[in-house]
């Protein structure tokens, strides 16, 4: 498994290329602004076939380049609970000079789904709190989580936006922390980390609730 990362404006949001070199299949995870062309060109150069764009959730900074993937014939996957976010004028609410993209969902993600990428199985977890339809992908064989805005290094996704739910976020983080300490998390913002590194500050916080 290979994981590569690009970062786009306006809030330093990551997109990831996750690839299986043996089969040549690859996925894009999230679609921040000004990253789709870079990722797709790199995938072509490496001889990878992009078979999915997986959106961890529907917040504007994770979807602004999604239409570029659709135009290139890459199917787009999202949890259906975040469909309303695609219709909301999110960028206008934040005073940003970007049009919201027209995003068509080709595949609905759901908790417990298993997606195969080469020899690796990725399980979809529905982890609401930061967004109603937020998902992460967990690969036990690789001890890896593609985590969106669930957990960051020394922080977690905002729970003060429309559609956020602190109680759900608490339960989603508690679920995440049941995974092994060595599990590596590739987040939507900031550096990657491990659950072991974040456990010390997060555990007491979750005992009382966010």
Secondary structure as the mmCIF struct_conf table of DSSP 4:
data_model
#
loop_
_struct_conf.conf_type_id
_struct_conf.id
_struct_conf.beg_label_comp_id
_struct_conf.beg_label_asym_id
_struct_conf.beg_label_seq_id
_struct_conf.end_label_comp_id
_struct_conf.end_label_asym_id
_struct_conf.end_label_seq_id
STRN STRN1 UNK A 2 UNK A 8
TURN_TY1_P TURN_TY1_P1 UNK A 9 UNK A 12
STRN STRN2 UNK A 13 UNK A 20
TURN_TY1_P TURN_TY1_P2 UNK A 21 UNK A 24
STRN STRN3 UNK A 25 UNK A 29
TURN_TY1_P TURN_TY1_P3 UNK A 33 UNK A 34
HELX_RH_AL_P HELX_RH_AL_P1 UNK A 36 UNK A 46
TURN_TY1_P TURN_TY1_P4 UNK A 47 UNK A 47
STRN STRN4 UNK A 49 UNK A 54
BEND BEND1 UNK A 56 UNK A 56
HELX_RH_3T_P HELX_RH_3T_P1 UNK A 60 UNK A 62
TURN_TY1_P TURN_TY1_P5 UNK A 63 UNK A 65
HELX_RH_AL_P HELX_RH_AL_P2 UNK A 66 UNK A 71
TURN_TY1_P TURN_TY1_P6 UNK A 72 UNK A 73
STRN STRN5 UNK A 76 UNK A 79
HELX_RH_3T_P HELX_RH_3T_P2 UNK A 80 UNK A 82
HELX_RH_AL_P HELX_RH_AL_P3 UNK A 83 UNK A 87
BEND BEND2 UNK A 88 UNK A 88
HELX_RH_AL_P HELX_RH_AL_P4 UNK A 90 UNK A 93
TURN_TY1_P TURN_TY1_P7 UNK A 94 UNK A 95
BEND BEND3 UNK A 97 UNK A 97
HELX_LH_PP_P HELX_LH_PP_P1 UNK A 99 UNK A 101
BEND BEND4 UNK A 106 UNK A 106
STRN STRN6 UNK A 107 UNK A 109
TURN_TY1_P TURN_TY1_P8 UNK A 111 UNK A 112
STRN STRN7 UNK A 114 UNK A 117
TURN_TY1_P TURN_TY1_P9 UNK A 118 UNK A 119
STRN STRN8 UNK A 120 UNK A 126
BEND BEND5 UNK A 129 UNK A 131
TURN_TY1_P TURN_TY1_P10 UNK A 132 UNK A 133
STRN STRN9 UNK A 135 UNK A 139
TURN_TY1_P TURN_TY1_P11 UNK A 140 UNK A 143
STRN STRN10 UNK A 144 UNK A 148
TURN_TY1_P TURN_TY1_P12 UNK A 149 UNK A 149
BEND BEND6 UNK A 150 UNK A 150
STRN STRN11 UNK A 151 UNK A 152
TURN_TY1_P TURN_TY1_P13 UNK A 153 UNK A 154
STRN STRN12 UNK A 155 UNK A 156
BEND BEND7 UNK A 159 UNK A 161
TURN_TY1_P TURN_TY1_P14 UNK A 162 UNK A 163
HELX_RH_AL_P HELX_RH_AL_P5 UNK A 166 UNK A 176
TURN_TY1_P TURN_TY1_P15 UNK A 177 UNK A 178
BEND BEND8 UNK A 179 UNK A 179
TURN_TY1_P TURN_TY1_P16 UNK A 181 UNK A 182
STRN STRN13 UNK A 184 UNK A 187
BEND BEND9 UNK A 188 UNK A 190
STRN STRN14 UNK A 193 UNK A 194
HELX_RH_AL_P HELX_RH_AL_P6 UNK A 195 UNK A 208
#
